[in-house]
């Protein structure tokens, strides 16, 4: 479907002649009118139907006459009508017209051919020979048509994900998980799968850029000499380094050397979706930034306090696999999952017991749970649990107390540090430490409060005390909170150096932009969530003569060397040593460095530093979440990810403001049925979904943004969810102009959620969605399953399987979407 930003007018309601559907809907199934996909067809008479059947039969016979078997996915494709061709044409994003126009199509193929051909080019210089080793087996040579497999790792959020990369004729072609790596266990996520397309992206940065003009690495090194001379003379005064979170042991060694050479330098860390809340919560609870490692195989009860742990977070793939191992009904007793969340998530779809509340209310619910478990915790002022919330908390506490030492409580990164402190304390109170929850030292190097670190940098920039700023990997001009005005303050810095995969919004404002090497074309190392180290080995020489951070730091230290030699020196003795050679070969073969996992740390949670309770916000509330497709925006130029439907809304190529049905009815001026929207009332729902795409004006912290509305069953009422990462202006042809830049509303004071004012503008926007019927059938079935006891896999009784009964769910006793907010 097209993602063109056209305004549209909804089709007439089902009761009108133009909107009436011929076939009745099966009882109990919601099938809204496909208003934005195809108009309703007039009823055909018998003769017309017979003619169409003859056309189909002729088409089938025509296909049978071909030498190879032909496949078709639906009657529309089989008929090959002009309408289907038009639909197919509009299904693809910008550039699809080039497939239909011979001249443009040729240009498109030339472009793609050039990007693939670059896989065999190594710029204008010959790379030094560097030995890479296949995974587990070492073939004698390359056999055309037969792939080789290499173990490597992908750094993401500062942590490593172990991968096995398939290579054909020296070119990486497919990525899978490394079964020997603790973070992947043989599986991957969509971002790892899509990274192969990012590697071949022709929009990647290809040359060094100085003040908007092409330059070279050697020219940059020469220009850096007088800067380094000054920094060496004053101990690095005025030198600031900005990176994302990192865990590379080689990076740690180099940053230590830099700090020794430049004792006055300041190192800042920032990621828009960093783990500052988890860091602050651990420090407040334990006095040190330890991180939890979970054993879901031993957990009978799991409570998620707004933590989407089945989609993201440290070790989420391993956690998801372990959690799923306890959900196989044929293998024994199932676990139970309780979820309290402020916006629907993939983890929430797996919940046995679900509670949707506004994000600011989750802290109060966590305090209520802690108090009923025997902890002395101040309660939030003005928080009164509803009947459904009271039933949820009461049953949950009973279940947790019945499974001491066999439960897990998790807190989401979007929640403030207080919720993380409470989660740690509850786990300790329940006896989970040492069984289902252990703590290890943070695998990240010098973990810190990233928002405070970024604010410190912008304050220094504004004061004019930053003379040289080096940024590696980050794109703060696009992702920094809007109130910090990072791009504006960057003009106060004399020497701005940016290294990144793309010459993005930050690179275009830098004095020097340096192409950064992709992890598939460079050497490095990285730690997993539990400390296990992997060596990142390249599959191919750099396509665009790019460098990585180790080579850049080597220049700063006056020791220019290749990344290969830097990493090898970090891990052993010169290559002539036989013992090191055996270690190096085994490590590259297996993809992990043996015996590098962290040992558990003995800690005790304290509530002495628990922050004061925060009040529950009133009125509209806006919450910012990572995009399931482009994360924080770094993958926005990946067309495959843009085309990938959102797992819940099925939206593609755009981000919308997610709202609940009651909120949508109020904003669009539609009447609210008495008692709420019933899942059996097709007419009311089909009328409501015509409001999808209505433009909303969202005001937050003194700023406003216009975003189209998308109705999402399960979304707490008067809560608007905004996905981050879209709306780029300088990343690439795919990303630029796609979606809405919600960073324009995000502030350093309220980076996760806050109060908002929301109004409808009366205009509409056409959103690209995979299928309205599929979306609403799945969404409403999800809500119905959460509301109807007979449709649930689990009830509140832990022993329903053995008893053969399905007790009624006391949390959501009705089958309707309530008319009052917070009554889910």
Buried (B, 14 or more C-beta within 10 A) or exposed (E): BBBEEEEEEBBBBBEEEEBBBEEEEEEEBBBBBBBBEEEBEEEEEEEEEEEBEEEEEEBEEEBEEEEEEEEEEEEBBBBBBEEBEEBBEBBBBBEBEBBEEEEEEEEBEEEEEEBEEBBEEBBEEEBEEBEBBBBEEEEEEEEEEEBBBBBBBBBBBBBBBBBBBBBBBEBBBEBBBBEBBBBBBBBBBBBBBBBBBBBBBBBBBBBBBBEEEEBEBEEBBEBBEEBBEBBEEEEBBBBBBBBBBBBBBBBBBBBEBBBEBBEEBBBBBBBBBBBBBBBBBBBBBBEEBBBBBBBBEBBBBBBBBBBBBBBBBBBBBBBBBBBEEBBEEEEEEBBBBBBBBBBBBBBBBBBBBBBBBBBBBBBBBBBBBBBBBEBEBEEBEEBEBBEBBBBBBBBBBEBBBEBEBBBBBBBBBBBBBBBBBBBBBBBBBBBBBEBBBBBBBBBBBEBBBBBBBBBBBBEBBBEEBBBBBBBBBBBBBBBBBBBBBBBEBBEBBEBBBBBBBBBBBBBBBBBBBBBBBBBBBBBBBBBBBBBBBBBBBBBBBBBBBBBBBBBBBBBBBEEEEBBBBBBBBBBBEEEEEEEBBEBBEEBBBBBBBEEBBBEBEEBEBBBEBBBEBBEBBEEBBBBBBBBBBBBBBBBBBBBBBBBBBBBBBBBBBBBBBBBBBBBBBBBBEBEBBEEBBBBBBBEBBBBBBBBBBBBBBBBBBEEBBEBBBBBBBBBBBBBBBBBBBBBBEBBBBBBBEBBBBBBEBBBBEBBBBBBBEBEBEEEBBBBBBBBBBBBBBBBBBBBBBBBBBEEBEBBBBBEBBEEEEBEBBBBBEEBBBBBEBBBB
